[in-house]
Amino acid sequence: MSDTVQEPFAGRIGRTYRDSVPSWPSRPTSTGRPNVVFVVLDDMGFGSLGCYGSEIDTPVMDRLAADGVMFTNFHATALCSPTRASLLTGRNHHAVGMAYLSHVDDGYPGYRGRITHRAATLAEMVREYGYNTFAVGKWHLTPMDETTAAGPYDQWPLGRGFERYYGFLEGLTDHYFPELYSDNSPVPPPDARDEDYHLSTDLVDRSIGFVRDQTSMTPEKPFFLYLAFGATHTPFQAPADFVAKYRGRYDEGWDVIRRRRYERQLDTGVIPAGTQLPPPNDGVPAWADLDPQAQRLYARFQEVYAAFLDHTDHELGRLVAYLEQIGRLENTIVVVVSDNGASQEGGPHGVLDTTSYENGRFPSLAENLARIDEIDGRIAHVNYPLGWAQAGNTPLKRYKQNTHAGGIRTAMIVRPPDALADVPRGGTRDQFHHVTDIVPTVLDLIGIEAPGTLGGLPQLPIDGVSMRRTLTDAAAAIDPRAQYFETLGHRAIWKDGWKAVAFHRRGADYDEDRWELYHLEKDFSESTDLADRMPDKLAELVDAWWAEAERNKVLPLDDRGFAERATVNIRPDSPRNRSRFVFHNGMHHIGTGAAPVVAGHPFEISAAIERPAGTGDGVLLAFGSVNSGFALLVRDGHLEFDFNHYGTHHITRTPRPLPDGGSAVAVRVEPTGQGTSADVTLLVDGQPAAFSHLAEAFEHFVAFQGLDVGGDRLSPVRAGGDGPFPFTGTLRQVVIELLDGGPGRGHEVND
């Protein structure tokens, strides 16, 4: 006899259907409730959209602002994973476990690199009321060592309330060779050699498809679509016609562009009259002082950035047009938000790869000039120099990662449903709001309460407050409130119109950090530091920061960078916490966050292969992308190790072809202890067959694109790569061994 609990039955059961009355269990319904669309942009500075003062063409987002409300005092966190955790849950990021990036579990409650199930996402909340829920694009909320076919899947989108998913799980991806997942499975890469393919187009196609299918079957049901573009995070990649559109537009330089944006912001009311434009950030030279060759180089980076944002707006326009075409835009809440300010990770001269910053290495001006023609929106993975990031954040100070306004004050637009007639359209709002406020606002507008328990777990209280009053009344006063900020040791607190902020230099004593004080109600751009004049007010705010830090699990403070933390603080049960990895041919691509930690370690890659006479070329293992990484392969019968160092290939090749038939091949890479140099040895049947010396190897981090066995299937790691170049002989498995016993600190290593 089954002990399954049955739904209460309201009908009557007789001996046959003739004397019985059927009944069906009720299901939750949200008929008539608005749809919800979140559009998340990445690393986009406050002054980058046209409606926020920019010269970049963003007509679709400008129209959403004209049909809704622009917020000019909205704050996110200073990094992507934390903002997304707060955006989806309505709670502070440390409080839910996402103090930093989802690559890192530091071993402390606020630093788990995952969202606790005691903090339901908006998708989990509204699904209980009959909403269909779709996530498309960047996720970056799953612990990265759990993004393989081995799971677990409870922190993937489908484990956090979304019914469908299509996108990428990493913090970034190549827009022509993306690491894609559909629901809980990796999907084959698109044919990226097709000039018409671009990830942003693909994401919008998939978003339209999800909505089309849902509307076709259940048009009465509302949906929640979370669309997170890869743009405008590095790599900046845009179709050639969009790049051509901006050719020459930035020859005037970042000082002129910044000043022009600032003046436009004043004219349009984005910033209040009297706002000062702060002096340049440290390390940003005056454009007029630059060599003409440097000016030519730097302008090229910004051309590609502008094209990337313009193209993203164009693709978003297709989604908006489709919603309008099928009659669903009128009853849809659209939220457009950037996850943090413009990125400083391009350094002084810009970069052509996504790896340099993580290894603490920036290319010289001469290096970049030699590669200027690669800054084309397709070949390289570029990020712009500091001067353009500064212009992106106009009129604010500092950048992404910092808790000054340039890192945390972002563009945010809300287009309410047409039925919300009490919201004046096309205006701005200057009240303080925080990313935690978006969930309670949506819940308020759609008439749903946040659950006290979900799945049997008591839920953390919502930290944010509804913005409905601000939406309906531009002059509405907000209740007294304090909001803390912390990223990489940078700290700040906003409290009733005042802000205290401390810039932290990595490795410095926190007690030596200087706290600044700003009265933001009168000083939009944080240009006048009042700390010395008002020490009592500053002390009050600093004390409030420490209280909020303790309440929200901010401690212990940690200023170490991503690469160090992600390769040292490895959970004892992580699949990365071993010294020997056996990868079987035919396995799916695995992301870099689940790949072996080889940077800075001596390691060996080995395989037993069979090569019939005169055949058997191809890639045995590839790790990385066109940016950086390495590949072990057989080409023209010779064993090769291609070490791709930020786009420069160092190839070690056996002088003699491999023997026909079976052979054991390997490459051994051993740091020499002199800086970051390393020795490379190729071995055939256990005997050294070729040797080379790398003057510079990867110290902390290899690449943001992961590992393939039996081919080079995504962005090509190897020199001259075109297509996957699969190994055509027999390859059963590839073994990677860390020769010094494995990664991690203080953890037992499992063989």
C-alpha positions in Angstrom: 0.0 0.0 0.0 1.5 3.4 -1.0 2.1 5.9 1.7 2.2 8.8 -0.8 0.4 11.9 0.4 -2.5 12.6 -1.9 -4.0 15.9 -2.9 -7.4 16.5 -1.2 -10.1 15.3 -3.6 -13.2 17.4 -4.0 -15.2 15.1 -6.3 -16.9 11.8 -5.5 -15.7 8.3 -6.3 -18.3 5.6 -6.9 -18.0 2.1 -8.2 -17.8 3.2 -11.8 -17.4 6.5 -13.7 -21.2 6.7 -14.1 -21.8 7.3 -10.4 -18.6 9.3 -9.8 -17.9 13.0 -10.0 -14.4 14.1 -11.2 -12.4 16.9 -9.8 -9.0 18.4 -10.6 -6.5 19.9 -8.2 -6.2 23.7 -8.5 -3.0 25.2 -9.8 -1.6 28.6 -9.0 -2.6 31.2 -11.5 -1.2 34.7 -12.2 -3.5 35.5 -15.1 -3.4 39.2 -15.7 -0.3 39.8 -13.8 2.5 41.7 -15.7 5.4 39.9 -17.4 8.8 40.7 -16.1 12.0 41.2 -18.2 15.4 41.9 -16.7 18.0 43.1 -19.1 21.5 43.0 -17.5 24.4 44.7 -19.1 28.0 44.0 -17.9 30.7 46.5 -16.9 28.9 49.4 -18.4 29.8 52.8 -16.9 27.2 55.3 -15.7 27.7 57.7 -18.6 27.7 55.1 -21.5 24.1 55.0 -22.7 22.8 57.8 -24.9 20.1 58.7 -22.4 22.8 59.0 -19.7 24.9 61.5 -21.8 26.8 59.3 -24.3 27.4 59.8 -28.0 27.0 56.0 -28.5 23.8 55.2 -30.4 21.5 53.3 -28.0 18.0 54.2 -29.3 16.2 51.1 -27.9 17.4 51.7 -24.3 16.8 55.4 -24.8 13.2 54.6 -25.8 12.7 52.4 -22.8 13.9 55.3 -20.6 11.5 57.7 -22.4 8.6 55.2 -21.9 9.6 54.7 -18.3 11.9 56.1 -15.6 15.7 56.6 -15.5 17.4 56.3 -12.1 20.4 58.5 -11.5 21.2 57.5 -7.9 21.0 53.8 -8.3 23.7 51.6 -6.9 24.9 48.0 -7.6 27.9 46.2 -6.1 31.3 46.6 -7.6 31.5 43.2 -9.3 29.3 41.0 -11.4 28.4 37.8 -9.4 27.6 39.8 -6.2 25.3 42.2 -8.1 23.5 39.3 -9.8 23.0 37.6 -6.5 21.4 40.7 -5.0 19.5 41.5 -8.2 17.8 38.0 -8.2 17.2 37.7 -4.4 16.7 41.2 -3.0 19.3 40.5 -0.3 22.8 41.8 0.3 25.4 39.8 -1.5 27.6 38.8 1.5 24.4 37.8 3.4 23.5 35.2 0.8 27.1 33.9 0.4 28.3 35.8 -2.8 30.8 38.2 -1.4 33.0 37.8 -4.4 32.9 35.7 -7.6 31.4 32.3 -8.0 34.8 30.9 -8.8 35.8 31.3 -5.1 34.8 29.6 -1.9 37.0 31.2 0.7 35.7 28.9 3.5 33.6 31.6 5.3 29.8 32.0 5.4 29.7 35.2 3.3 32.3 33.9 0.8 30.8 30.6 -0.4 30.6 31.5 -4.1 27.0 30.3 -4.2 23.6 31.7 -3.2 22.2 30.0 -0.1 18.8 28.3 -0.6 17.6 30.4 2.3 17.6 33.3 -0.2 15.1 32.4 -2.9 15.5 34.0 -6.3 12.8 36.0 -8.0 12.3 33.0 -10.4 11.7 30.7 -7.4 9.2 33.1 -5.9 7.1 33.8 -9.0 7.2 30.3 -10.3 5.1 29.3 -7.3 2.4 31.6 -8.7 2.3 30.2 -12.1 4.9 32.3 -13.9 7.0 30.7 -16.6 10.6 31.5 -16.0 13.5 31.8 -18.5 17.1 32.7 -18.1 19.3 33.6 -21.1 22.9 34.6 -21.3 25.5 35.1 -18.6 24.8 33.3 -15.3 28.1 33.4 -13.2 26.3 32.3 -10.0 27.2 28.6 -10.0 30.4 27.5 -8.3 32.6 27.1 -11.3 34.0 23.7 -10.3 30.3 22.5 -10.4 29.7 23.5 -14.0 30.5 20.0 -15.4 28.3 17.1 -16.3 29.0 15.8 -12.8 27.1 18.7 -11.3 25.7 19.1 -8.7 23.0 21.2 -10.4 21.3 22.9 -7.6 23.1 26.2 -8.3 22.5 26.1 -12.1 19.7 28.3 -13.4 17.3 25.3 -13.4 18.2 24.7 -9.8 17.3 28.2 -8.9 13.8 28.5 -10.2 14.3 28.9 -14.0 12.4 26.4 -16.2 14.6 27.0 -19.3 18.1 28.2 -19.7 20.4 29.0 -22.6 23.7 30.8 -22.2 27.1 30.6 -20.6 28.0 29.9 -17.0 31.4 31.7 -16.8 32.0 35.4 -16.1 32.8 36.0 -19.8 33.0 34.2 -23.1 34.0 34.7 -26.7 31.1 36.0 -28.7 32.1 34.0 -31.7 33.2 30.8 -30.0 31.0 30.8 -26.8 30.9 28.1 -24.1 27.2 27.4 -24.3 24.8 25.4 -22.2 21.1 24.6 -22.7 19.2 23.8 -19.5 21.6 21.4 -17.7 23.7 20.4 -20.6 26.6 21.8 -22.6 25.7 22.2 -26.3 28.0 22.0 -29.3 29.5 25.3 -30.3 28.0 27.2 -33.2 29.8 27.3 -36.4 31.8 30.4 -35.4 33.4 30.6 -38.8 30.1 31.8 -40.1 30.5 35.6 -40.3 26.9 36.1 -39.4 27.1 34.5 -36.0 27.3 36.6 -32.9 26.4 35.5 -29.3 24.2 38.6 -28.6 22.1 37.7 -31.7 21.9 34.1 -30.6 20.8 35.1 -27.0 18.0 37.3 -28.4 16.9 34.6 -30.8 16.6 32.2 -27.9 14.8 34.7 -25.8 12.3 35.3 -28.5 11.9 31.6 -29.0 11.2 31.0 -25.3 8.5 33.7 -25.3 7.1 32.6 -28.6 6.6 29.0 -27.4 5.1 30.1 -24.1 2.8 32.6 -25.7 1.6 30.1 -28.3 0.6 27.6 -25.7 -0.5 29.7 -22.7 -0.9 33.3 -23.6 -2.8 34.0 -20.4 0.2 33.1 -18.3 2.9 35.7 -17.4 6.6 35.1 -17.8 9.8 36.2 -16.2 12.7 36.5 -18.6 16.2 37.2 -17.3 18.4 38.3 -20.2 22.0 38.9 -19.2 24.2 39.9 -22.2 27.9 39.2 -22.3 28.2 42.8 -23.4 29.9 45.1 -22.5 32.3 42.9 -20.5 35.6 42.1 -22.2 36.1 40.7 -24.8 34.7 43.6 -26.8 33.4 42.0 -30.0 31.1 43.5 -32.6 30.3 42.9 -36.2 32.5 44.7 -38.7 29.8 47.1 -39.9 29.2 48.3 -36.4 32.9 48.8 -35.8 33.2 50.7 -39.1 30.4 53.0 -38.0 32.6 54.4 -35.2 35.9 54.6 -37.1 37.5 57.9 -36.4 34.8 59.0 -33.9 37.2 58.9 -30.9 40.2 60.6 -32.4 39.5 63.6 -30.2 40.4 61.5 -27.2 39.0 60.7 -23.8 39.2 64.1 -22.3 37.0 65.7 -24.9 34.5 62.8 -24.8 34.4 62.9 -21.0 33.8 66.7 -21.0 31.2 66.4 -23.7 29.3 63.7 -21.8 29.4 65.7 -18.6 28.0 68.8 -20.3 25.2 66.8 -21.9 24.4 65.2 -18.5 24.1 68.7 -17.1 21.9 69.9 -20.0 19.5 66.9 -19.8 19.3 66.8 -16.0 21.0 63.4 -15.6 23.2 65.1 -13.1 22.2 68.1 -11.0 23.3 71.7 -11.7 26.5 72.5 -9.9 28.0 68.9 -10.2 31.7 69.1 -10.6 33.7 67.0 -13.0 36.5 65.5 -10.7 40.1 65.5 -11.8 41.3 62.5 -13.8 41.8 59.3 -11.9 45.3 58.3 -11.0 47.2 56.9 -14.0 45.1 58.5 -16.7 47.3 60.9 -18.7 45.9 64.0 -20.5 45.1 63.0 -24.1 47.0 66.0 -25.5 50.2 64.7 -23.8 50.1 61.4 -25.6 52.2 60.4 -28.6 50.1 60.4 -31.8 50.7 56.6 -32.1 49.4 56.1 -28.6 46.3 58.2 -29.5 45.7 56.1 -32.6 46.0 52.9 -30.7 43.8 54.0 -27.8 41.0 55.4 -30.1 40.8 51.9 -31.7 39.8 50.3 -28.4 37.0 52.7 -27.8 35.7 52.3 -31.4 35.2 48.6 -30.8 33.6 49.2 -27.3 31.1 51.7 -28.8 30.3 49.2 -31.6 29.8 46.4 -29.0 27.3 48.5 -27.0 25.5 49.8 -30.1 25.1 46.2 -31.4 23.8 45.0 -28.1 21.1 47.8 -28.2 20.3 46.8 -31.7 19.8 43.1 -30.7 17.7 44.1 -27.7 15.5 46.1 -30.1 14.5 42.9 -31.8 13.2 41.5 -28.5 11.3 44.7 -27.7 9.9 44.8 -31.2 8.7 41.1 -30.9 7.1 41.7 -27.5 5.3 44.7 -29.1 4.3 42.7 -32.2 2.6 39.9 -30.2 0.9 42.4 -27.8 2.8 41.6 -24.7 5.1 44.6 -24.2 2.2 46.7 -22.9 1.8 44.4 -19.8 5.5 43.9 -19.2 7.8 45.4 -16.6 11.2 46.0 -18.2 14.3 46.6 -16.0 17.6 47.5 -17.6 20.6 47.6 -15.3 24.4 47.4 -15.4 26.0 45.2 -12.9 28.8 47.6 -12.0 30.8 50.5 -13.4 33.3 50.5 -16.3 36.2 48.1 -16.0 39.8 49.1 -15.1 41.1 45.7 -16.1 42.5 47.0 -19.4 45.2 48.8 -17.6 47.1 51.8 -19.0 47.4 50.7 -22.6 44.4 48.3 -23.1 44.8 44.6 -23.5 44.2 42.1 -26.4 43.4 39.2 -24.1 41.4 38.4 -21.0 44.2 36.8 -19.1 46.8 39.5 -18.6 45.0 41.2 -15.7 44.6 38.0 -13.8 48.3 37.4 -13.9 49.2 40.9 -13.0 50.8 41.6 -16.4 49.9 44.4 -18.7 51.3 44.7 -22.3 53.5 47.6 -23.1 52.5 50.4 -25.6 54.9 48.9 -28.1 53.4 45.4 -27.8 49.9 46.8 -28.4 51.0 49.0 -31.3 52.5 45.9 -33.0 49.1 44.3 -32.8 46.9 47.3 -33.6 45.2 45.7 -36.6 43.9 42.9 -34.3 41.7 45.3 -32.4 38.9 44.7 -34.9 36.1 43.3 -32.8 36.6 39.7 -33.8 40.2 38.4 -33.6 41.4 39.5 -30.2 39.8 39.7 -26.8 40.1 43.4 -26.1 39.5 45.7 -23.1 40.1 49.4 -23.3 42.6 51.6 -21.4 41.9 53.3 -18.2 41.1 56.6 -19.9 38.1 55.2 -21.7 36.9 53.5 -18.6 37.0 56.8 -16.9 35.0 58.4 -19.7 32.5 55.5 -19.4 31.9 56.4 -15.8 31.4 60.2 -16.4 31.2 62.1 -14.1 32.2 59.6 -11.4 35.5 58.6 -9.8 37.3 55.3 -10.1 36.0 52.0 -11.6 34.6 48.5 -11.3 35.9 46.8 -8.2 36.1 50.1 -6.3 33.4 51.4 -4.0 33.7 54.9 -5.1 30.8 55.9 -7.3 32.5 54.9 -10.6 32.4 51.3 -9.4 28.9 51.1 -7.9 26.6 53.9 -9.3 25.2 52.5 -12.5 22.5 53.2 -15.1 19.1 51.7 -14.3 15.8 52.0 -16.2 12.4 50.8 -15.3 9.6 50.7 -17.9 6.4 49.9 -16.0 3.4 48.1 -17.6 1.0 50.5 -19.3 -1.7 49.7 -16.7 0.5 51.5 -14.1 -0.9 54.8 -15.1 0.3 56.7 -12.0 3.9 56.6 -13.2 4.9 59.7 -15.1 6.9 58.6 -18.2 10.2 59.9 -19.4 11.5 61.4 -16.1 14.5 60.8 -13.9 14.7 59.9 -10.2 17.5 61.0 -8.0 16.5 59.1 -4.8 19.0 56.6 -3.5 18.2 53.1 -4.5 20.2 49.8 -4.4 20.2 46.6 -6.5 18.4 44.8 -3.6 15.4 47.1 -4.2 14.5 45.6 -7.6 13.0 42.3 -6.3 10.7 44.0 -3.7 9.7 46.5 -6.4 8.7 43.8 -8.8 6.9 41.8 -6.2 5.0 45.0 -5.2 4.1 45.7 -8.8 2.9 42.2 -9.6 1.1 41.7 -6.3 3.1 38.8 -4.8 4.7 38.6 -1.3 8.2 37.2 -0.7 7.8 33.7 0.9 8.7 33.2 4.6 9.7 29.6 3.8 10.4 27.9 0.5 11.1 24.2 0.0 10.9 23.8 3.8 13.7 26.3 4.4 13.0 29.5 6.4 14.0 32.5 4.2 16.3 35.4 5.0 14.5 38.7 5.2 14.5 40.9 2.0 17.1 43.7 2.5 15.8 46.0 -0.3 12.8 48.2 -0.3 10.1 48.8 -3.0 10.7 51.7 -5.4 7.1 52.0 -6.2 6.7 55.3 -4.3 9.7 56.7 -6.1 8.4 55.5 -9.5 5.1 57.3 -9.0 6.4 60.5 -7.4 9.7 62.1 -8.4 9.7 64.2 -5.2 8.9 61.2 -2.9 11.0 61.2 0.3 12.7 57.9 1.1 12.8 56.4 4.6 16.0 56.6 6.6 18.4 53.8 5.5 22.0 52.6 5.6 23.6 50.6 2.8 27.1 49.2 3.0 29.5 48.2 0.2 32.6 46.0 0.1 34.7 44.5 -2.6 38.3 43.4 -2.4 38.8 45.4 0.8 37.3 48.6 -0.7 34.6 49.8 1.6 31.8 52.3 1.7 28.5 53.1 3.4 25.6 55.3 2.3 23.5 56.6 5.1 20.8 59.2 4.7 22.5 61.2 2.0 26.0 60.9 3.4 28.7 58.5 2.2 32.0 57.3 3.7 34.3 55.4 1.4 37.8 53.9 1.7 40.0 53.0 -1.2 42.2 50.0 -0.3 45.5 49.1 -1.9 46.0 45.4 -2.2 48.2 44.0 0.6 48.1 47.2 2.7 47.0 47.3 6.3 43.2 48.0 6.5 43.7 50.3 9.4 45.9 52.5 7.3 43.1 53.0 4.7 42.0 56.6 4.6 38.2 57.1 4.8 36.7 59.9 2.8 33.4 61.7 3.5 30.9 63.1 1.0 27.6 64.8 1.3 26.0 63.3 -1.8 22.8 65.3 -1.6 25.0 68.3 -2.5 28.0 66.5 -4.2 26.8 64.1 -6.9 30.3 63.2 -8.1 32.1 62.8 -4.8 34.4 65.7 -5.6 34.6 67.4 -2.1 36.0 65.3 0.7 34.7 66.6 4.1 36.6 64.0 6.2 39.0 66.5 7.8 36.2 69.1 8.4 33.6 66.7 9.9 35.5 64.0 11.8 32.5 63.2 14.1 30.2 62.5 11.1 32.9 60.4 9.5 33.3 58.3 12.7 29.6 57.8 12.9 29.5 56.4 9.3 32.6 54.2 9.8 31.1 52.7 13.0 27.9 52.1 11.0 29.9 50.3 8.3 31.4 47.9 10.8 28.0 47.2 12.3 26.6 46.5 8.8 29.6 44.4 8.0 29.1 42.1 11.0 25.4 41.8 10.4 25.8 40.9 6.7 28.8 38.4 7.0 31.3 40.7 5.4 34.1 39.7 7.6 36.9 38.6 7.3 38.1 41.1 4.8 40.0 39.7 1.9 41.9 41.8 -0.7 43.5 38.9 -2.7 42.6 38.8 -6.4 40.5 36.2 -8.2 43.3 34.1 -9.6 45.1 33.6 -6.3 41.9 32.9 -4.3 40.4 30.6 -7.0 43.6 28.5 -7.1 44.5 28.4 -3.4 41.2 28.3 -1.5 39.8 25.0 -3.0 37.2 23.1 -1.2 38.3 19.7 0.1 35.5 18.0 -1.9 36.2 20.0 -5.1 36.9 17.9 -8.2 39.9 20.2 -8.7 41.5 19.2 -5.4 43.5 16.3 -6.8 46.9 15.8 -8.3 45.9 13.4 -11.1 43.2 13.9 -13.7 42.1 11.3 -16.2 40.0 12.8 -19.0 38.3 10.4 -21.4 38.1 11.2 -25.1 34.6 12.2 -26.0 33.9 14.0 -22.8 32.2 17.4 -23.0 34.2 20.6 -22.9 34.8 21.7 -19.3 35.1 25.3 -18.2 38.3 26.7 -16.8 36.8 26.9 -13.3 36.6 23.1 -13.3 39.9 22.4 -15.1 43.1 21.4 -13.3 45.0 24.2 -11.6 48.2 24.0 -13.6 49.4 27.7 -13.7 52.5 28.0 -11.4 52.8 24.2 -10.9 55.0 21.7 -12.6 52.7 19.4 -14.6 52.7 16.7 -17.2 50.2 15.8 -19.9 50.4 12.3 -21.2 48.4 10.1 -23.6 48.7 6.7 -25.2 47.9 7.0 -28.9 47.6 4.7 -32.0 48.6 6.1 -35.4 48.0 3.9 -38.4 50.8 4.3 -41.0 50.8 7.8 -42.5 47.8 9.0 -40.5 46.9 10.2 -37.1 47.2 14.0 -36.7 45.2 16.4 -34.6 44.8 17.9 -31.1 45.1 15.7 -28.1 44.3 18.3 -25.5 43.6 22.1 -25.8 43.2 24.4 -22.8 42.3 28.1 -23.4 41.5 30.3 -26.4 43.0 32.6 -29.0 44.1 34.7 -26.0 46.2 32.3 -24.1 46.6 28.7 -23.1 48.3 25.6 -24.6 47.7 22.6 -26.8 49.3 19.2 -27.2 48.9 18.0 -30.7 50.3 15.9 -33.5 50.9 17.9 -36.8 52.4 16.3 -39.9 53.3 13.3 -37.7 55.4 15.4 -35.2 54.4 15.9 -31.6 54.0 19.6 -30.7 53.3 21.6 -27.6 51.9 25.0 -28.5 52.2 27.5 -25.6 50.0 30.4 -26.4 51.3 33.3 -24.3 48.9 36.2 -24.7 48.6 35.5 -28.4 52.3 34.8 -29.0 52.9 31.1 -29.8 56.0 29.3 -28.5 56.0 25.9 -30.2 58.1 23.0 -29.1 58.2 20.2 -31.7 59.9 16.9 -32.0 62.5 16.9 -34.8 61.5 13.4 -35.8 58.0 12.1 -36.7 56.3 9.8 -34.2 56.6 6.1 -35.0 53.6 4.5 -36.7 51.4 2.4 -34.5 51.2 2.9 -30.8 53.2 5.4 -28.7 53.2 7.1 -25.3 53.5 10.8 -25.7 53.8 13.5 -23.1 54.8 17.1 -22.3 56.3 18.1 -19.1 56.3 21.8 -18.0 58.4 22.7 -15.0 58.8 26.2 -13.6 62.4 27.0 -13.1 62.1 29.1 -10.0 63.5 32.2 -11.8 60.6 34.6 -12.2 57.8 32.9 -14.1 60.0 31.0 -16.6 59.6 27.3 -17.3 61.2 24.4 -19.1 59.2 22.3 -21.6 60.1 18.7 -22.4 58.4 16.6 -25.0 58.6 12.8 -24.3 58.0 9.9 -26.7 57.8 6.5 -25.1 59.3 7.8 -21.9 62.3 9.4 -23.6 63.0 13.1 -24.0 62.4 14.0 -27.6 62.5 17.9 -27.6 63.2 20.7 -25.2 62.6 24.4 -25.0 62.7 27.2 -22.4 59.8 29.6 -21.8 61.1 33.0 -20.6 57.6 33.7 -19.2 54.9 31.3 -18.3 51.5 31.7 -16.6 52.0 32.3 -12.9 48.4 32.3 -11.6 45.9 31.8 -14.4 45.8 30.2 -17.9 42.6 31.2 -19.6 38.9 32.0 -19.2 38.0 29.3 -21.8 38.4 25.8 -20.6 39.6 22.4 -21.8 38.8 20.0 -24.6 40.1 16.5 -25.2 40.6 15.2 -28.8 40.2 18.6 -30.5 40.5 22.4 -30.2 36.7 23.0 -30.5 36.1 26.6 -29.5 38.2 29.8 -29.9 41.4 28.2 -31.3 44.3 27.9 -28.9 46.8 26.7 -31.4 48.7 28.8 -33.9 46.8 29.2 -37.2 43.8 27.4 -35.8 40.8 27.0 -38.1 38.3 24.4 -37.0 38.7 21.8 -34.2 41.4 19.7 -35.8 40.3 16.5 -34.1 42.8 13.8 -33.5 42.3 11.1 -36.2 44.1 8.3 -34.6 43.0 6.3 -31.6 43.0 8.3 -28.3 41.2 6.9 -25.3 42.2 9.2 -22.5 44.6 12.1 -21.6 46.2 12.3 -18.1 47.2 15.5 -16.4 49.4 15.2 -13.4 50.5 18.0 -11.0 54.0 17.0 -10.1 54.2 18.9 -6.9 51.2 17.2 -5.2 48.3 19.4 -6.3 46.6 22.7 -5.6 44.9 24.0 -2.5 46.3 25.0 0.9 45.9 22.8 3.9 43.7 20.3 2.1 44.3 16.6 1.7 45.1 15.8 -1.9 43.2 12.8 -3.3 44.8 10.7 -6.0 
